[in-house]
Amino acid sequence: SYSIAHFSDFHLSESPVEFARAVNLVRDAISQGVDHIAITGDVVETAQFPVFQRFWDCLCKLGWTSAEKMTFAPGNHDIFPASKRFPFCGPARPTTIFARLCSLTRFSRTGRVVKILGDPYPVGKVLSPDVVLAALDTTRNGQYSPFRWAEGELDEDQRAAVSRFFA
């Protein structure tokens, strides 16, 4: 059997209590013998790269950032900084923060994968002969209003890439 621990929406900030809780959840999954960890976004609240870097460094120290052990796909809170106009809205992708985050986590998305050049989505990874992990970005891309991100869409490039992968 193959086990996956899936984490999402930690929404970490500078709070040491929240940070310790998130790291301890990952440690607990590892101690229980999980085969793979998938983190699907919103590790930080509003694109706080130093907080994300600290979290990623903890995963590195635990030995869990290789493609065999981890898959990370960023969320909108990881990408967009806070602004005065909208609490979770910044410029359209790609931002400098987005590029740094993708560079830092790129090794978690290597191996037999599907992806579109310049975008961390979609991710399709063969984890074992019987297990495939797929992560898609269904936010409404190109929207400046965070109130419209959750409406969901999967653009043609992503649909085509996923179709090629599963073929």
Secondary structure, DSSP 8 states (H G I E B T S, - for coil): ---EEEE----B-S-HHHHHHHHHHHHHHHHTT-SEEEE-S-SBSS--HHHHHHHHHHHHHTT--STTTEEE---HHHH----SSSTT--SSS--HHHHHHHHHHGGGG-SSEE--TT----EEEEEETTEEEEE---S-TT-S-HHHHTT----HHHHHHHHHHH-
